[in-house]
Amino acid sequence: MPAVGRLPVNLLAAAGFTILGFAQPAFWLLGLGLETSVVFALGFNPRFQKYVDGQQMQLSALDVDAQRQALVRLLAPSARDKLSALAGRCQSVLQVYQGTQADEFIINTNQDSLQRLQWLYLKLLVGRHYLEAGTSSTGDSLKQKIEALEKELQAPAASEQLRQSKTATLSILKQRLNNFQNRTRLLEEIDSDLTRIEAQVDLALENASIQGRPQTISTEIELASDLASGTLFGDSQGTIAALEHSFASSANNSTQRQVN
């Protein structure tokens, strides 16, 4: 309707019966009975149920995309470029399979696999972002501070309180050094995993282009970094967990559709 938009037929009918009821109250009772019957019938109508499910999936997809874009905005421009480049190669893989008129099952399966690889790639980039943001000191500077403080502790202290304070400071510096060393290792593991996913997508593109034989793309990648613990994602841990659940639900629904 102009200036109003789309309105359900039963809502328009209810409004009509409400207006008529002011002239004859019996219309209110009639309208209530008809509305109850319509709502009851729609509740068990398969076509209407599919429509409602489709609307919910559309809203869910919009919410998932908004959360994903929020994660992308966290990244540095160079990391966004890497993610965009991977997405472009994934799209090229799908275009090759579509051009070879591969079976729809193969295309859908590979599309889900490539989306999963892109999701893993994004998680790794987010983890790397938080690790880099937490780097405030170099390993060498921390080692120098530790060595200097250890030498100070070997000399007689002016008071026991001062010695205890320096000992506590030394313990903190050692913990910071341990964190730095672990951070460096995790960054190396993440870089290795990013390279591995890129290689997996490049292999998929080569197989699709050279072999000319449709095949499913594997996402069984044993990552070096520990993404399951969720400790790499800082303030975005909740968003990552929610999106992970959404991707898992979508994968299950896709599998059920393919089986059916």
Phi and psi in degrees as a GROMACS rama.xvg file:
@    title "Ramachandran Plot"
@    xaxis  label "Phi"
@    yaxis  label "Psi"
@TYPE xy
-58.9673  137.139  PRO-2
68.5994  -5.20941  ALA-3
-119.039  -39.5862  VAL-4
95.6288  -159.103  GLY-5
-78.3476  130.245  ARG-6
-128.041  140.179  LEU-7
-64.367  144.765  PRO-8
-62.4811  -40.7719  VAL-9
-65.5181  -29.1912  ASN-10
-71.1791  -39.8249  LEU-11
-64.4902  -41.2894  LEU-12
-64.3106  -40.7243  ALA-13
-62.4276  -39.4685  ALA-14
-64.4535  -39.536  ALA-15
-64.4392  -45.2075  GLY-16
-64.9668  -32.4154  PHE-17
-65.0805  -43.0124  THR-18
-65.4761  -45.3986  ILE-19
-63.6774  -28.6024  LEU-20
-65.5905  -22.8432  GLY-21
-68.8788  -27.36  PHE-22
-87.28  -37.3047  ALA-23
-141.82  103.749  GLN-24
-54.8829  -20.6971  PRO-25
-62.8717  -26.4484  ALA-26
-63.8513  -30.6709  PHE-27
-62.7143  -43.9266  TRP-28
-66.6646  -40.4871  LEU-29
-64.2827  -43.9483  LEU-30
-63.2194  -39.583  GLY-31
-63.8133  -40.4756  LEU-32
-65.4267  -43.272  GLY-33
-65.5452  -41.9642  LEU-34
-63.1972  -41.205  GLU-35
-62.2673  -41.1633  THR-36
-65.8375  -41.2338  SER-37
-65.299  -45.8644  VAL-38
-63.3737  -41.2246  VAL-39
-63.5291  -42.2884  PHE-40
-66.6896  -41.6477  ALA-41
-64.9004  -34.1142  LEU-42
-61.7499  -24.8376  GLY-43
-112.617  12.8932  PHE-44
-90.3986  117.086  ASN-45
-58.3099  -38.7962  PRO-46
-64.5527  -42.2755  ARG-47
-68.2969  -37.2767  PHE-48
-62.9249  -40.3035  GLN-49
-64.6856  -36.9987  LYS-50
-64.0791  -45.1872  TYR-51
-63.5385  -43.3622  VAL-52
-61.0401  -40.2879  ASP-53
-64.3599  -40.4945  GLY-54
-64.0519  -42.0159  GLN-55
-64.8481  -41.2226  GLN-56
-64.2744  -36.7285  MET-57
-65.7436  -44.1716  GLN-58
-64.5342  -39.9567  LEU-59
-63.759  -41.1231  SER-60
-63.1698  -39.2028  ALA-61
-64.6697  -40.6368  LEU-62
-65.9398  -42.4591  ASP-63
-62.0243  -43.4674  VAL-64
-64.8886  -37.9183  ASP-65
-64.1286  -42.3784  ALA-66
-66.9481  -38.5465  GLN-67
-64.7842  -42.2311  ARG-68
-65.0288  -31.6233  GLN-69
-63.7849  -38.0394  ALA-70
-67.7464  -40.4904  LEU-71
-62.6525  -37.6264  VAL-72
-66.5944  -19.344  ARG-73
-68.463  -27.8643  LEU-74
-76.2723  154.464  LEU-75
-69.9536  156.49  ALA-76
-52.7661  -38.8888  PRO-77
-65.1497  -38.3618  SER-78
-69.2795  -37.5825  ALA-79
-63.3946  -38.4269  ARG-80
-63.5349  -40.1384  ASP-81
-64.2104  -42.0839  LYS-82
-65.2377  -42.1424  LEU-83
-64.074  -40.0931  SER-84
-64.1372  -40.7195  ALA-85
-64.4401  -43.1437  LEU-86
-60.6331  -38.0764  ALA-87
-64.2739  -40.3001  GLY-88
-68.7488  -36.7555  ARG-89
-62.5447  -41.5895  CYS-90
-64.2184  -35.6729  GLN-91
-64.2548  -38.5636  SER-92
-60.9083  -46.6682  VAL-93
-64.236  -38.3047  LEU-94
-64.3017  -37.266  GLN-95
-64.6588  -45.6822  VAL-96
-64.7724  -39.2121  TYR-97
-67.1121  -33.6255  GLN-98
-70.4343  -26.6051  GLY-99
-87.3224  4.05637  THR-100
54.8994  46.9693  GLN-101
-68.5445  162.315  ALA-102
-58.2251  143.191  ASP-103
-60.6952  -34.1349  GLU-104
-61.9214  -42.8474  PHE-105
-64.6617  -44.4635  ILE-106
-62.7539  -46.8552  ILE-107
-64.8344  -40.6517  ASN-108
-63.7174  -43.9499  THR-109
-68.4523  -34.5169  ASN-110
-62.6476  -43.7104  GLN-111
-64.0022  -39.9809  ASP-112
-64.873  -42.9805  SER-113
-67.4786  -35.7385  LEU-114
-64.9229  -37.898  GLN-115
-65.2989  -41.8391  ARG-116
-63.4941  -40.0175  LEU-117
-65.8686  -34.8818  GLN-118
-67.2935  -43.5713  TRP-119
-60.1274  -41.2545  LEU-120
-62.7307  -43.5794  TYR-121
-64.7351  -42.0176  LEU-122
-60.8214  -41.2908  LYS-123
-62.859  -41.221  LEU-124
-66.1798  -38.0213  LEU-125
-65.841  -43.476  VAL-126
-59.6274  -40.899  GLY-127
-65.0797  -38.3555  ARG-128
-58.2788  -46.8797  HIS-129
-70.6658  -34.2824  TYR-130
-65.9615  -42.4649  LEU-131
-68.6542  -35.7745  GLU-132
-66.9954  -26.2646  ALA-133
-86.9261  -0.352757  GLY-134
-85.7036  104.842  THR-135
-111.769  -17.4874  SER-136
-137.622  154.617  SER-137
-88.5599  157.665  THR-138
-61.629  -38.9241  GLY-139
-63.9747  -42.5355  ASP-140
-65.2193  -37.701  SER-141
-66.8304  -40.4497  LEU-142
-63.2741  -39.608  LYS-143
-64.2335  -41.1434  GLN-144
-65.3101  -38.8574  LYS-145
-65.5627  -45.9827  ILE-146
-62.2244  -41.1302  GLU-147
-65.4879  -40.4515  ALA-148
-71.0292  -35.4881  LEU-149
-63.7377  -38.4511  GLU-150
-64.9539  -39.5938  LYS-151
-63.4406  -35.9672  GLU-152
-72.954  -21.5756  LEU-153
-74.199  -23.4808  GLN-154
-86.3802  155.639  ALA-155
-59.5392  136.566  PRO-156
-92.1859  151.677  ALA-157
-65.9378  -31.0958  ALA-158
-154.322  161.282  SER-159
-66.6776  -34.8324  GLU-160
-63.0001  -40.0268  GLN-161
-65.6656  -40.6633  LEU-162
-62.5314  -43.6366  ARG-163
-62.6766  -39.0561  GLN-164
-65.0792  -43.7502  SER-165
-66.5572  -37.4283  LYS-166
-63.7137  -41.7188  THR-167
-64.9874  -40.0137  ALA-168
-64.0382  -40.2264  THR-169
-61.6745  -41.5932  LEU-170
-62.2363  -40.9503  SER-171
-65.1578  -43.1573  ILE-172
-62.155  -39.0641  LEU-173
-66.0157  -38.6442  LYS-174
-64.4757  -40.2167  GLN-175
-64.3787  -39.059  ARG-176
-64.7738  -40.8731  LEU-177
-62.6259  -42.0328  ASN-178
-62.9779  -41.6991  ASN-179
-62.6342  -43.2027  PHE-180
-64.9757  -40.1276  GLN-181
-66.1776  -38.5955  ASN-182
-62.759  -42.7443  ARG-183
-61.9602  -42.3745  THR-184
-63.3263  -43.8531  ARG-185
-64.5398  -39.2548  LEU-186
-62.7394  -39.9121  LEU-187
-65.0578  -40.7197  GLU-188
-64.9733  -41.3118  GLU-189
-64.3863  -44.0078  ILE-190
-59.8498  -38.6761  ASP-191
-65.5728  -41.3313  SER-192
-67.7716  -38.8  ASP-193
-60.7719  -44.5168  LEU-194
-63.4813  -37.3566  THR-195
-67.0188  -40.8409  ARG-196
-65.982  -41.4989  ILE-197
-58.6411  -42.484  GLU-198
-65.5711  -36.3129  ALA-199
-64.1589  -42.4984  GLN-200
-68.7616  -41.1829  VAL-201
-61.3814  -39.8139  ASP-202
-63.7805  -40.5227  LEU-203
-62.3578  -39.4735  ALA-204
-67.4869  -41.0062  LEU-205
-65.5249  -43.1573  GLU-206
-62.419  -41.0596  ASN-207
-68.0294  -35.1144  ALA-208
-83.7132  -41.4135  SER-209
-88.5755  -48.9176  ILE-210
-72.139  -30.7189  GLN-211
66.626  18.0919  GLY-212
-125.844  117.252  ARG-213
-58.4617  134.802  PRO-214
-150.286  153.929  GLN-215
-76.7887  148.828  THR-216
-94.1566  129.75  ILE-217
-84.4858  138.797  SER-218
-112.779  11.239  THR-219
-78.6344  83.3561  GLU-220
-114.951  122.921  ILE-221
-86.3218  100.359  GLU-222
-75.3011  146.794  LEU-223
-76.0144  -34.8047  ALA-224
-85.7571  154.419  SER-225
-96.3013  93.4288  ASP-226
-86.9589  -19.9448  LEU-227
-67.5648  -32.3669  ALA-228
-69.5722  -25.3518  SER-229
75.7048  7.61887  GLY-230
-80.5856  -7.20834  THR-231
-89.606  -8.85912  LEU-232
-101.454  5.62328  PHE-233
52.6943  -132.661  GLY-234
-68.6595  -14.9733  ASP-235
-90.4313  8.12944  SER-236
-58.5358  -41.9561  GLN-237
-64.3128  -41.797  GLY-238
-64.7929  -42.0515  THR-239
-61.2931  -44.002  ILE-240
-63.8085  -41.608  ALA-241
-64.7564  -43.4043  ALA-242
-67.7305  -37.3631  LEU-243
-60.302  -42.6265  GLU-244
-64.0786  -40.0593  HIS-245
-65.5882  -43.0111  SER-246
-64.7603  -38.4721  PHE-247
-65.1588  -40.3122  ALA-248
-65.8608  -41.1542  SER-249
-64.2402  -38.7529  SER-250
-64.9699  -40.8575  ALA-251
-65.4972  -42.3426  ASN-252
-64.6489  -38.5116  ASN-253
-64.6302  -41.0713  SER-254
-63.5179  -41.5054  THR-255
-65.6626  -39.6448  GLN-256
-64.3318  -39.9736  ARG-257
-67.4534  -36.3818  GLN-258
-67.7273  -41.5299  VAL-259
